[in-house]
Amino acid sequence: MTLAKISNLICAALNKVDINIDEDTDLVADLGFNSLDLAELICAFEDEFGIEIPDRDVVKLRKVSEIVTYLDNKGIA
C-alpha cells in the first residue's frame, strides 16, 4: 500500500491539502482527528478499496503505519 494514497485519503477526510504525513503520524495526536473524522476516513478506505473494516479493527488503526500494515494484510497493494 502506498503511503501517498493513504495520505491523500487522510487529507481529503480533513479537507486539507498541505499536511505532512509519514508512517509515524498519529491520526489523533498529530492530526487532531476526532471520532467523526475517523469514521469518515474508515468509510473512505472502505469505498476506495472495496473492503469492510470491522469496528473491532478500527480501534487498531491510529497510526499511519498501522493502516499501511492492515491494508497490506488485506491484500491491498
mmCIF file of the N, C-alpha and C atoms, coordinates in Angstrom:
data_MODEL
# 
_entry.id   MODEL 
# 
loop_
_atom_site.group_PDB 
_atom_site.id 
_atom_site.type_symbol 
_atom_site.label_atom_id 
_atom_site.label_alt_id 
_atom_site.label_comp_id 
_atom_site.label_asym_id 
_atom_site.label_entity_id 
_atom_site.label_seq_id 
_atom_site.pdbx_PDB_ins_code 
_atom_site.Cartn_x 
_atom_site.Cartn_y 
_atom_site.Cartn_z 
_atom_site.occupancy 
_atom_site.B_iso_or_equiv 
_atom_site.pdbx_formal_charge 
_atom_site.auth_seq_id 
_atom_site.auth_comp_id 
_atom_site.auth_asym_id 
_atom_site.auth_atom_id 
_atom_site.pdbx_PDB_model_num 
ATOM 1   N N  . MET A 1 1  ? 0.858   -1.170 0.000  1.00 0.00 ? 1  MET A N  1 
ATOM 2   C CA . MET A 1 1  ? 0.000   0.000  0.000  1.00 0.00 ? 1  MET A CA 1 
ATOM 3   C C  . MET A 1 1  ? 0.900   1.228  0.000  1.00 0.00 ? 1  MET A C  1 
ATOM 4   N N  . THR A 1 2  ? 0.576   2.143  -0.862 1.00 0.00 ? 2  THR A N  1 
ATOM 5   C CA . THR A 1 2  ? 1.420   3.316  -0.946 1.00 0.00 ? 2  THR A CA 1 
ATOM 6   C C  . THR A 1 2  ? 1.021   4.354  0.099  1.00 0.00 ? 2  THR A C  1 
ATOM 7   N N  . LEU A 1 3  ? 2.021   4.931  0.679  1.00 0.00 ? 3  LEU A N  1 
ATOM 8   C CA . LEU A 1 3  ? 1.813   5.985  1.659  1.00 0.00 ? 3  LEU A CA 1 
ATOM 9   C C  . LEU A 1 3  ? 1.118   7.176  1.013  1.00 0.00 ? 3  LEU A C  1 
ATOM 10  N N  . ALA A 1 4  ? 1.433   7.437  -0.243 1.00 0.00 ? 4  ALA A N  1 
ATOM 11  C CA . ALA A 1 4  ? 0.829   8.576  -0.937 1.00 0.00 ? 4  ALA A CA 1 
ATOM 12  C C  . ALA A 1 4  ? -0.686  8.439  -1.044 1.00 0.00 ? 4  ALA A C  1 
ATOM 13  N N  . LYS A 1 5  ? -1.162  7.254  -1.359 1.00 0.00 ? 5  LYS A N  1 
ATOM 14  C CA . LYS A 1 5  ? -2.608  7.032  -1.492 1.00 0.00 ? 5  LYS A CA 1 
ATOM 15  C C  . LYS A 1 5  ? -3.310  7.212  -0.148 1.00 0.00 ? 5  LYS A C  1 
ATOM 16  N N  . ILE A 1 6  ? -2.715  6.656  0.900  1.00 0.00 ? 6  ILE A N  1 
ATOM 17  C CA . ILE A 1 6  ? -3.284  6.802  2.236  1.00 0.00 ? 6  ILE A CA 1 
ATOM 18  C C  . ILE A 1 6  ? -3.253  8.276  2.657  1.00 0.00 ? 6  ILE A C  1 
ATOM 19  N N  . SER A 1 7  ? -2.151  8.940  2.389  1.00 0.00 ? 7  SER A N  1 
ATOM 20  C CA . SER A 1 7  ? -2.036  10.371 2.722  1.00 0.00 ? 7  SER A CA 1 
ATOM 21  C C  . SER A 1 7  ? -3.101  11.190 2.024  1.00 0.00 ? 7  SER A C  1 
ATOM 22  N N  . ASN A 1 8  ? -3.362  10.886 0.763  1.00 0.00 ? 8  ASN A N  1 
ATOM 23  C CA . ASN A 1 8  ? -4.399  11.611 0.020  1.00 0.00 ? 8  ASN A CA 1 
ATOM 24  C C  . ASN A 1 8  ? -5.770  11.420 0.652  1.00 0.00 ? 8  ASN A C  1 
ATOM 25  N N  . LEU A 1 9  ? -6.074  10.207 1.091  1.00 0.00 ? 9  LEU A N  1 
ATOM 26  C CA . LEU A 1 9  ? -7.362  9.947  1.734  1.00 0.00 ? 9  LEU A CA 1 
ATOM 27  C C  . LEU A 1 9  ? -7.461  10.659 3.084  1.00 0.00 ? 9  LEU A C  1 
ATOM 28  N N  . ILE A 1 10 ? -6.357  10.699 3.811  1.00 0.00 ? 10 ILE A N  1 
ATOM 29  C CA . ILE A 1 10 ? -6.341  11.405 5.090  1.00 0.00 ? 10 ILE A CA 1 
ATOM 30  C C  . ILE A 1 10 ? -6.552  12.897 4.870  1.00 0.00 ? 10 ILE A C  1 
ATOM 31  N N  . CYS A 1 11 ? -5.855  13.469 3.902  1.00 0.00 ? 11 CYS A N  1 
ATOM 32  C CA . CYS A 1 11 ? -6.016  14.894 3.591  1.00 0.00 ? 11 CYS A CA 1 
ATOM 33  C C  . CYS A 1 11 ? -7.453  15.203 3.174  1.00 0.00 ? 11 CYS A C  1 
ATOM 34  N N  . ALA A 1 12 ? -8.033  14.335 2.384  1.00 0.00 ? 12 ALA A N  1 
ATOM 35  C CA . ALA A 1 12 ? -9.415  14.538 1.941  1.00 0.00 ? 12 ALA A CA 1 
ATOM 36  C C  . ALA A 1 12 ? -10.380 14.489 3.121  1.00 0.00 ? 12 ALA A C  1 
ATOM 37  N N  . ALA A 1 13 ? -10.136 13.585 4.068  1.00 0.00 ? 13 ALA A N  1 
ATOM 38  C CA . ALA A 1 13 ? -11.003 13.471 5.241  1.00 0.00 ? 13 ALA A CA 1 
ATOM 39  C C  . ALA A 1 13 ? -10.967 14.738 6.081  1.00 0.00 ? 13 ALA A C  1 
ATOM 40  N N  . LEU A 1 14 ? -9.829  15.416 6.075  1.00 0.00 ? 14 LEU A N  1 
ATOM 41  C CA . LEU A 1 14 ? -9.679  16.647 6.845  1.00 0.00 ? 14 LEU A CA 1 
ATOM 42  C C  . LEU A 1 14 ? -9.924  17.899 6.006  1.00 0.00 ? 14 LEU A C  1 
ATOM 43  N N  . ASN A 1 15 ? -10.196 17.704 4.713  1.00 0.00 ? 15 ASN A N  1 
ATOM 44  C CA . ASN A 1 15 ? -10.392 18.827 3.789  1.00 0.00 ? 15 ASN A CA 1 
ATOM 45  C C  . ASN A 1 15 ? -9.190  19.763 3.767  1.00 0.00 ? 15 ASN A C  1 
ATOM 46  N N  . LYS A 1 16 ? -8.000  19.175 3.774  1.00 0.00 ? 16 LYS A N  1 
ATOM 47  C CA . LYS A 1 16 ? -6.747  19.936 3.718  1.00 0.00 ? 16 LYS A CA 1 
ATOM 48  C C  . LYS A 1 16 ? -5.845  19.292 2.680  1.00 0.00 ? 16 LYS A C  1 
ATOM 49  N N  . VAL A 1 17 ? -4.947  20.086 2.120  1.00 0.00 ? 17 VAL A N  1 
ATOM 50  C CA . VAL A 1 17 ? -4.063  19.538 1.091  1.00 0.00 ? 17 VAL A CA 1 
ATOM 51  C C  . VAL A 1 17 ? -2.591  19.558 1.473  1.00 0.00 ? 17 VAL A C  1 
ATOM 52  N N  . ASP A 1 18 ? -2.219  20.337 2.438  1.00 0.00 ? 18 ASP A N  1 
ATOM 53  C CA . ASP A 1 18 ? -0.792  20.506 2.732  1.00 0.00 ? 18 ASP A CA 1 
ATOM 54  C C  . ASP A 1 18 ? -0.407  19.966 4.106  1.00 0.00 ? 18 ASP A C  1 
ATOM 55  N N  . ILE A 1 19 ? -0.767  18.716 4.356  1.00 0.00 ? 19 ILE A N  1 
ATOM 56  C CA . ILE A 1 19 ? -0.442  18.082 5.631  1.00 0.00 ? 19 ILE A CA 1 
ATOM 57  C C  . ILE A 1 19 ? 0.783   17.197 5.437  1.00 0.00 ? 19 ILE A C  1 
ATOM 58  N N  . ASN A 1 20 ? 1.736   17.315 6.345  1.00 0.00 ? 20 ASN A N  1 
ATOM 59  C CA . ASN A 1 20 ? 2.926   16.474 6.296  1.00 0.00 ? 20 ASN A CA 1 
ATOM 60  C C  . ASN A 1 20 ? 2.618   15.155 7.008  1.00 0.00 ? 20 ASN A C  1 
ATOM 61  N N  . ILE A 1 21 ? 2.538   14.079 6.239  1.00 0.00 ? 21 ILE A N  1 
ATOM 62  C CA . ILE A 1 21 ? 2.162   12.780 6.775  1.00 0.00 ? 21 ILE A CA 1 
ATOM 63  C C  . ILE A 1 21 ? 3.258   11.767 6.466  1.00 0.00 ? 21 ILE A C  1 
ATOM 64  N N  . ASP A 1 22 ? 3.657   11.027 7.504  1.00 0.00 ? 22 ASP A N  1 
ATOM 65  C CA . ASP A 1 22 ? 4.572   9.910  7.288  1.00 0.00 ? 22 ASP A CA 1 
ATOM 66  C C  . ASP A 1 22 ? 4.044   8.709  8.073  1.00 0.00 ? 22 ASP A C  1 
ATOM 67  N N  . GLU A 1 23 ? 4.777   7.618  8.072  1.00 0.00 ? 23 GLU A N  1 
ATOM 68  C CA . GLU A 1 23 ? 4.274   6.393  8.708  1.00 0.00 ? 23 GLU A CA 1 
ATOM 69  C C  . GLU A 1 23 ? 4.132   6.519  10.220 1.00 0.00 ? 23 GLU A C  1 
ATOM 70  N N  . ASP A 1 24 ? 4.847   7.459  10.832 1.00 0.00 ? 24 ASP A N  1 
ATOM 71  C CA . ASP A 1 24 ? 4.761   7.646  12.278 1.00 0.00 ? 24 ASP A CA 1 
ATOM 72  C C  . ASP A 1 24 ? 3.647   8.600  12.689 1.00 0.00 ? 24 ASP A C  1 
ATOM 73  N N  . THR A 1 25 ? 2.943   9.176  11.731 1.00 0.00 ? 25 THR A N  1 
ATOM 74  C CA . THR A 1 25 ? 1.881   10.122 12.032 1.00 0.00 ? 25 THR A CA 1 
ATOM 75  C C  . THR A 1 25 ? 0.743   9.426  12.767 1.00 0.00 ? 25 THR A C  1 
ATOM 76  N N  . ASP A 1 26 ? 0.354   10.017 13.888 1.00 0.00 ? 26 ASP A N  1 
ATOM 77  C CA . ASP A 1 26 ? -0.774  9.531  14.682 1.00 0.00 ? 26 ASP A CA 1 
ATOM 78  C C  . ASP A 1 26 ? -1.987  10.385 14.323 1.00 0.00 ? 26 ASP A C  1 
ATOM 79  N N  . LEU A 1 27 ? -3.055  9.724  13.904 1.00 0.00 ? 27 LEU A N  1 
ATOM 80  C CA . LEU A 1 27 ? -4.231  10.453 13.421 1.00 0.00 ? 27 LEU A CA 1 
ATOM 81  C C  . LEU A 1 27 ? -4.821  11.374 14.487 1.00 0.00 ? 27 LEU A C  1 
ATOM 82  N N  . VAL A 1 28 ? -4.841  10.928 15.731 1.00 0.00 ? 28 VAL A N  1 
ATOM 83  C CA . VAL A 1 28 ? -5.444  11.725 16.803 1.00 0.00 ? 28 VAL A CA 1 
ATOM 84  C C  . VAL A 1 28 ? -4.448  12.739 17.358 1.00 0.00 ? 28 VAL A C  1 
ATOM 85  N N  . ALA A 1 29 ? -3.298  12.255 17.803 1.00 0.00 ? 29 ALA A N  1 
ATOM 86  C CA . ALA A 1 29 ? -2.322  13.122 18.460 1.00 0.00 ? 29 ALA A CA 1 
ATOM 87  C C  . ALA A 1 29 ? -1.706  14.150 17.518 1.00 0.00 ? 29 ALA A C  1 
ATOM 88  N N  . ASP A 1 30 ? -1.381  13.732 16.289 1.00 0.00 ? 30 ASP A N  1 
ATOM 89  C CA . ASP A 1 30 ? -0.679  14.624 15.368 1.00 0.00 ? 30 ASP A CA 1 
ATOM 90  C C  . ASP A 1 30 ? -1.612  15.439 14.468 1.00 0.00 ? 30 ASP A C  1 
ATOM 91  N N  . LEU A 1 31 ? -2.733  14.833 14.069 1.00 0.00 ? 31 LEU A N  1 
ATOM 92  C CA . LEU A 1 31 ? -3.615  15.493 13.107 1.00 0.00 ? 31 LEU A CA 1 
ATOM 93  C C  . LEU A 1 31 ? -4.923  15.986 13.714 1.00 0.00 ? 31 LEU A C  1 
ATOM 94  N N  . GLY A 1 32 ? -5.169  15.650 14.972 1.00 0.00 ? 32 GLY A N  1 
ATOM 95  C CA . GLY A 1 32 ? -6.362  16.136 15.641 1.00 0.00 ? 32 GLY A CA 1 
ATOM 96  C C  . GLY A 1 32 ? -7.658  15.473 15.202 1.00 0.00 ? 32 GLY A C  1 
ATOM 97  N N  . PHE A 1 33 ? -7.564  14.255 14.687 1.00 0.00 ? 33 PHE A N  1 
ATOM 98  C CA . PHE A 1 33 ? -8.774  13.536 14.289 1.00 0.00 ? 33 PHE A CA 1 
ATOM 99  C C  . PHE A 1 33 ? -9.681  13.341 15.492 1.00 0.00 ? 33 PHE A C  1 
ATOM 100 N N  . ASN A 1 34 ? -10.971 13.511 15.284 1.00 0.00 ? 34 ASN A N  1 
ATOM 101 C CA . ASN A 1 34 ? -11.962 13.165 16.301 1.00 0.00 ? 34 ASN A CA 1 
ATOM 102 C C  . ASN A 1 34 ? -12.705 11.923 15.813 1.00 0.00 ? 34 ASN A C  1 
ATOM 103 N N  . SER A 1 35 ? -13.683 11.466 16.562 1.00 0.00 ? 35 SER A N  1 
ATOM 104 C CA . SER A 1 35 ? -14.369 10.222 16.204 1.00 0.00 ? 35 SER A CA 1 
ATOM 105 C C  . SER A 1 35 ? -15.091 10.329 14.861 1.00 0.00 ? 35 SER A C  1 
ATOM 106 N N  . LEU A 1 36 ? -15.646 11.489 14.550 1.00 0.00 ? 36 LEU A N  1 
ATOM 107 C CA . LEU A 1 36 ? -16.318 11.673 13.263 1.00 0.00 ? 36 LEU A CA 1 
ATOM 108 C C  . LEU A 1 36 ? -15.311 11.628 12.117 1.00 0.00 ? 36 LEU A C  1 
ATOM 109 N N  . ASP A 1 37 ? -14.168 12.291 12.299 1.00 0.00 ? 37 ASP A N  1 
ATOM 110 C CA . ASP A 1 37 ? -13.112 12.251 11.278 1.00 0.00 ? 37 ASP A CA 1 
ATOM 111 C C  . ASP A 1 37 ? -12.659 10.816 11.025 1.00 0.00 ? 37 ASP A C  1 
ATOM 112 N N  . LEU A 1 38 ? -12.482 10.057 12.106 1.00 0.00 ? 38 LEU A N  1 
ATOM 113 C CA . LEU A 1 38 ? -12.043 8.671  11.962 1.00 0.00 ? 38 LEU A CA 1 
ATOM 114 C C  . LEU A 1 38 ? -13.083 7.833  11.227 1.00 0.00 ? 38 LEU A C  1 
ATOM 115 N N  . ALA A 1 39 ? -14.354 8.032  11.553 1.00 0.00 ? 39 ALA A N  1 
ATOM 116 C CA . ALA A 1 39 ? -15.426 7.293  10.872 1.00 0.00 ? 39 ALA A CA 1 
ATOM 117 C C  . ALA A 1 39 ? -15.444 7.615  9.382  1.00 0.00 ? 39 ALA A C  1 
ATOM 118 N N  . GLU A 1 40 ? -15.280 8.891  9.051  1.00 0.00 ? 40 GLU A N  1 
ATOM 119 C CA . GLU A 1 40 ? -15.255 9.291  7.638  1.00 0.00 ? 40 GLU A CA 1 
ATOM 120 C C  . GLU A 1 40 ? -14.053 8.695  6.917  1.00 0.00 ? 40 GLU A C  1 
ATOM 121 N N  . LEU A 1 41 ? -12.920 8.656  7.592  1.00 0.00 ? 41 LEU A N  1 
ATOM 122 C CA . LEU A 1 41 ? -11.719 8.082  6.979  1.00 0.00 ? 41 LEU A CA 1 
ATOM 123 C C  . LEU A 1 41 ? -11.892 6.589  6.732  1.00 0.00 ? 41 LEU A C  1 
ATOM 124 N N  . ILE A 1 42 ? -12.450 5.886  7.699  1.00 0.00 ? 42 ILE A N  1 
ATOM 125 C CA . ILE A 1 42 ? -12.690 4.450  7.534  1.00 0.00 ? 42 ILE A CA 1 
ATOM 126 C C  . ILE A 1 42 ? -13.639 4.214  6.358  1.00 0.00 ? 42 ILE A C  1 
ATOM 127 N N  . CYS A 1 43 ? -14.684 5.022  6.253  1.00 0.00 ? 43 CYS A N  1 
ATOM 128 C CA . CYS A 1 43 ? -15.608 4.915  5.111  1.00 0.00 ? 43 CYS A CA 1 
ATOM 129 C C  . CYS A 1 43 ? -14.879 5.166  3.798  1.00 0.00 ? 43 CYS A C  1 
ATOM 130 N N  . ALA A 1 44 ? -13.974 6.128  3.792  1.00 0.00 ? 44 ALA A N  1 
ATOM 131 C CA . ALA A 1 44 ? -13.198 6.423  2.581  1.00 0.00 ? 44 ALA A CA 1 
ATOM 132 C C  . ALA A 1 44 ? -12.329 5.232  2.196  1.00 0.00 ? 44 ALA A C  1 
ATOM 133 N N  . PHE A 1 45 ? -11.696 4.603  3.179  1.00 0.00 ? 45 PHE A N  1 
ATOM 134 C CA . PHE A 1 45 ? -10.897 3.405  2.897  1.00 0.00 ? 45 PHE A CA 1 
ATOM 135 C C  . PHE A 1 45 ? -11.775 2.286  2.352  1.00 0.00 ? 45 PHE A C  1 
ATOM 136 N N  . GLU A 1 46 ? -12.918 2.081  2.968  1.00 0.00 ? 46 GLU A N  1 
ATOM 137 C CA . GLU A 1 46 ? -13.824 1.023  2.521  1.00 0.00 ? 46 GLU A CA 1 
ATOM 138 C C  . GLU A 1 46 ? -14.289 1.269  1.090  1.00 0.00 ? 46 GLU A C  1 
ATOM 139 N N  . ASP A 1 47 ? -14.645 2.505  0.780  1.00 0.00 ? 47 ASP A N  1 
ATOM 140 C CA . ASP A 1 47 ? -15.094 2.839  -0.576 1.00 0.00 ? 47 ASP A CA 1 
ATOM 141 C C  . ASP A 1 47 ? -13.959 2.715  -1.590 1.00 0.00 ? 47 ASP A C  1 
ATOM 142 N N  . GLU A 1 48 ? -12.809 3.251  -1.236 1.00 0.00 ? 48 GLU A N  1 
ATOM 143 C CA . GLU A 1 48 ? -11.670 3.269  -2.151 1.00 0.00 ? 48 GLU A CA 1 
ATOM 144 C C  . GLU A 1 48 ? -11.167 1.863  -2.480 1.00 0.00 ? 48 GLU A C  1 
ATOM 145 N N  . PHE A 1 49 ? -11.135 0.996  -1.470 1.00 0.00 ? 49 PHE A N  1 
ATOM 146 C CA . PHE A 1 49 ? -10.515 -0.310 -1.648 1.00 0.00 ? 49 PHE A CA 1 
ATOM 147 C C  . PHE A 1 49 ? -11.511 -1.451 -1.723 1.00 0.00 ? 49 PHE A C  1 
ATOM 148 N N  . GLY A 1 50 ? -12.802 -1.170 -1.625 1.00 0.00 ? 50 GLY A N  1 
ATOM 149 C CA . GLY A 1 50 ? -13.824 -2.202 -1.743 1.00 0.00 ? 50 GLY A CA 1 
ATOM 150 C C  . GLY A 1 50 ? -13.770 -3.247 -0.643 1.00 0.00 ? 50 GLY A C  1 
ATOM 151 N N  . ILE A 1 51 ? -13.490 -2.786 0.576  1.00 0.00 ? 51 ILE A N  1 
ATOM 152 C CA . ILE A 1 51 ? -13.412 -3.695 1.713  1.00 0.00 ? 51 ILE A CA 1 
ATOM 153 C C  . ILE A 1 51 ? -14.351 -3.218 2.810  1.00 0.00 ? 51 ILE A C  1 
ATOM 154 N N  . GLU A 1 52 ? -14.540 -4.083 3.809  1.00 0.00 ? 52 GLU A N  1 
ATOM 155 C CA . GLU A 1 52 ? -15.272 -3.692 5.010  1.00 0.00 ? 52 GLU A CA 1 
ATOM 156 C C  . GLU A 1 52 ? -14.309 -3.813 6.178  1.00 0.00 ? 52 GLU A C  1 
ATOM 157 N N  . ILE A 1 53 ? -14.217 -2.753 6.970  1.00 0.00 ? 53 ILE A N  1 
ATOM 158 C CA . ILE A 1 53 ? -13.341 -2.753 8.130  1.00 0.00 ? 53 ILE A CA 1 
ATOM 159 C C  . ILE A 1 53 ? -14.219 -2.869 9.375  1.00 0.00 ? 53 ILE A C  1 
ATOM 160 N N  . PRO A 1 54 ? -14.156 -4.015 10.050 1.00 0.00 ? 54 PRO A N  1 
ATOM 161 C CA . PRO A 1 54 ? -14.992 -4.213 11.243 1.00 0.00 ? 54 PRO A CA 1 
ATOM 162 C C  . PRO A 1 54 ? -14.617 -3.227 12.358 1.00 0.00 ? 54 PRO A C  1 
ATOM 163 N N  . ASP A 1 55 ? -15.598 -2.904 13.186 1.00 0.00 ? 55 ASP A N  1 
ATOM 164 C CA . ASP A 1 55 ? -15.372 -1.972 14.292 1.00 0.00 ? 55 ASP A CA 1 
ATOM 165 C C  . ASP A 1 55 ? -14.222 -2.421 15.188 1.00 0.00 ? 55 ASP A C  1 
ATOM 166 N N  . ARG A 1 56 ? -14.085 -3.719 15.390 1.00 0.00 ? 56 ARG A N  1 
ATOM 167 C CA . ARG A 1 56 ? -13.017 -4.220 16.261 1.00 0.00 ? 56 ARG A CA 1 
ATOM 168 C C  . ARG A 1 56 ? -11.630 -3.906 15.690 1.00 0.00 ? 56 ARG A C  1 
ATOM 169 N N  . ASP A 1 57 ? -11.543 -3.728 14.374 1.00 0.00 ? 57 ASP A N  1 
ATOM 170 C CA . ASP A 1 57 ? -10.265 -3.393 13.745 1.00 0.00 ? 57 ASP A CA 1 
ATOM 171 C C  . ASP A 1 57 ? -10.007 -1.891 13.726 1.00 0.00 ? 57 ASP A C  1 
ATOM 172 N N  . VAL A 1 58 ? -11.073 -1.104 13.718 1.00 0.00 ? 58 VAL A N  1 
ATOM 173 C CA . VAL A 1 58 ? -10.939 0.352  13.622 1.00 0.00 ? 58 VAL A CA 1 
ATOM 174 C C  . VAL A 1 58 ? -10.089 0.895  14.763 1.00 0.00 ? 58 VAL A C  1 
ATOM 175 N N  . VAL A 1 59 ? -10.276 0.379  15.968 1.00 0.00 ? 59 VAL A N  1 
ATOM 176 C CA . VAL A 1 59 ? -9.530  0.878  17.126 1.00 0.00 ? 59 VAL A CA 1 
ATOM 177 C C  . VAL A 1 59 ? -8.033  0.598  17.026 1.00 0.00 ? 59 VAL A C  1 
ATOM 178 N N  . LYS A 1 60 ? -7.637  -0.303 16.135 1.00 0.00 ? 60 LYS A N  1 
ATOM 179 C CA . LYS A 1 60 ? -6.229  -0.635 15.948 1.00 0.00 ? 60 LYS A CA 1 
ATOM 180 C C  . LYS A 1 60 ? -5.550  0.270  14.922 1.00 0.00 ? 60 LYS A C  1 
ATOM 181 N N  . LEU A 1 61 ? -6.309  1.145  14.281 1.00 0.00 ? 61 LEU A N  1 
ATOM 182 C CA . LEU A 1 61 ? -5.786  1.948  13.173 1.00 0.00 ? 61 LEU A CA 1 
ATOM 183 C C  . LEU A 1 61 ? -5.631  3.405  13.585 1.00 0.00 ? 61 LEU A C  1 
ATOM 184 N N  . ARG A 1 62 ? -4.648  3.657  14.410 1.00 0.00 ? 62 ARG A N  1 
ATOM 185 C CA . ARG A 1 62 ? -4.436  5.018  14.896 1.00 0.00 ? 62 ARG A CA 1 
ATOM 186 C C  . ARG A 1 62 ? -3.241  5.686  14.212 1.00 0.00 ? 62 ARG A C  1 
ATOM 187 N N  . LYS A 1 63 ? -2.208  4.915  13.938 1.00 0.00 ? 63 LYS A N  1 
ATOM 188 C CA . LYS A 1 63 ? -1.037  5.456  13.251 1.00 0.00 ? 63 LYS A CA 1 
ATOM 189 C C  . LYS A 1 63 ? -1.077  5.058  11.776 1.00 0.00 ? 63 LYS A C  1 
ATOM 190 N N  . VAL A 1 64 ? -0.462  5.870  10.943 1.00 0.00 ? 64 VAL A N  1 
ATOM 191 C CA . VAL A 1 64 ? -0.432  5.592  9.512  1.00 0.00 ? 64 VAL A CA 1 
ATOM 192 C C  . VAL A 1 64 ? 0.240   4.247  9.247  1.00 0.00 ? 64 VAL A C  1 
ATOM 193 N N  . SER A 1 65 ? 1.279   3.921  9.989  1.00 0.00 ? 65 SER A N  1 
ATOM 194 C CA . SER A 1 65 ? 1.957   2.631  9.793  1.00 0.00 ? 65 SER A CA 1 
ATOM 195 C C  . SER A 1 65 ? 1.010   1.465  10.072 1.00 0.00 ? 65 SER A C  1 
ATOM 196 N N  . GLU A 1 66 ? 0.108   1.623  11.030 1.00 0.00 ? 66 GLU A N  1 
ATOM 197 C CA . GLU A 1 66 ? -0.870  0.583  11.340 1.00 0.00 ? 66 GLU A CA 1 
ATOM 198 C C  . GLU A 1 66 ? -1.872  0.427  10.199 1.00 0.00 ? 66 GLU A C  1 
ATOM 199 N N  . ILE A 1 67 ? -2.228  1.530  9.572  1.00 0.00 ? 67 ILE A N  1 
ATOM 200 C CA . ILE A 1 67 ? -3.145  1.496  8.426  1.00 0.00 ? 67 ILE A CA 1 
ATOM 201 C C  . ILE A 1 67 ? -2.474  0.783  7.253  1.00 0.00 ? 67 ILE A C  1 
ATOM 202 N N  . VAL A 1 68 ? -1.224  1.145  6.985  1.00 0.00 ? 68 VAL A N  1 
ATOM 203 C CA . VAL A 1 68 ? -0.481  0.518  5.890  1.00 0.00 ? 68 VAL A CA 1 
ATOM 204 C C  . VAL A 1 68 ? -0.408  -0.990 6.100  1.00 0.00 ? 68 VAL A C  1 
ATOM 205 N N  . THR A 1 69 ? -0.032  -1.417 7.300  1.00 0.00 ? 69 THR A N  1 
ATOM 206 C CA . THR A 1 69 ? 0.080   -2.840 7.605  1.00 0.00 ? 69 THR A CA 1 
ATOM 207 C C  . THR A 1 69 ? -1.268  -3.540 7.476  1.00 0.00 ? 69 THR A C  1 
ATOM 208 N N  . TYR A 1 70 ? -2.316  -2.918 7.999  1.00 0.00 ? 70 TYR A N  1 
ATOM 209 C CA . TYR A 1 70 ? -3.654  -3.503 7.942  1.00 0.00 ? 70 TYR A CA 1 
ATOM 210 C C  . TYR A 1 70 ? -4.084  -3.718 6.492  1.00 0.00 ? 70 TYR A C  1 
ATOM 211 N N  . LEU A 1 71 ? -3.919  -2.699 5.666  1.00 0.00 ? 71 LEU A N  1 
ATOM 212 C CA . LEU A 1 71 ? -4.339  -2.815 4.265  1.00 0.00 ? 71 LEU A CA 1 
ATOM 213 C C  . LEU A 1 71 ? -3.472  -3.811 3.506  1.00 0.00 ? 71 LEU A C  1 
ATOM 214 N N  . ASP A 1 72 ? -2.176  -3.837 3.813  1.00 0.00 ? 72 ASP A N  1 
ATOM 215 C CA . ASP A 1 72 ? -1.299  -4.842 3.194  1.00 0.00 ? 72 ASP A CA 1 
ATOM 216 C C  . ASP A 1 72 ? -1.768  -6.260 3.554  1.00 0.00 ? 72 ASP A C  1 
ATOM 217 N N  . ASN A 1 73 ? -2.139  -6.456 4.813  1.00 0.00 ? 73 ASN A N  1 
ATOM 218 C CA . ASN A 1 73 ? -2.612  -7.773 5.253  1.00 0.00 ? 73 ASN A CA 1 
ATOM 219 C C  . ASN A 1 73 ? -3.947  -8.154 4.608  1.00 0.00 ? 73 ASN A C  1 
ATOM 220 N N  . LYS A 1 74 ? -4.692  -7.174 4.164  1.00 0.00 ? 74 LYS A N  1 
ATOM 221 C CA . LYS A 1 74 ? -5.964  -7.422 3.449  1.00 0.00 ? 74 LYS A CA 1 
ATOM 222 C C  . LYS A 1 74 ? -5.712  -7.687 1.961  1.00 0.00 ? 74 LYS A C  1 
ATOM 223 N N  . GLY A 1 75 ? -4.449  -7.616 1.552  1.00 0.00 ? 75 GLY A N  1 
ATOM 224 C CA . GLY A 1 75 ? -4.111  -7.872 0.159  1.00 0.00 ? 75 GLY A CA 1 
ATOM 225 C C  . GLY A 1 75 ? -4.264  -6.681 -0.758 1.00 0.00 ? 75 GLY A C  1 
ATOM 226 N N  . ILE A 1 76 ? -4.305  -5.502 -0.171 1.00 0.00 ? 76 ILE A N  1 
ATOM 227 C CA . ILE A 1 76 ? -4.448  -4.288 -0.968 1.00 0.00 ? 76 ILE A CA 1 
ATOM 228 C C  . ILE A 1 76 ? -3.063  -3.717 -1.188 1.00 0.00 ? 76 ILE A C  1 
ATOM 229 N N  . ALA A 1 77 ? -2.692  -3.594 -2.441 1.00 0.00 ? 77 ALA A N  1 
ATOM 230 C CA . ALA A 1 77 ? -1.347  -3.106 -2.751 1.00 0.00 ? 77 ALA A CA 1 
ATOM 231 C C  . ALA A 1 77 ? -1.385  -1.788 -3.471 1.00 0.00 ? 77 ALA A C  1 
# 
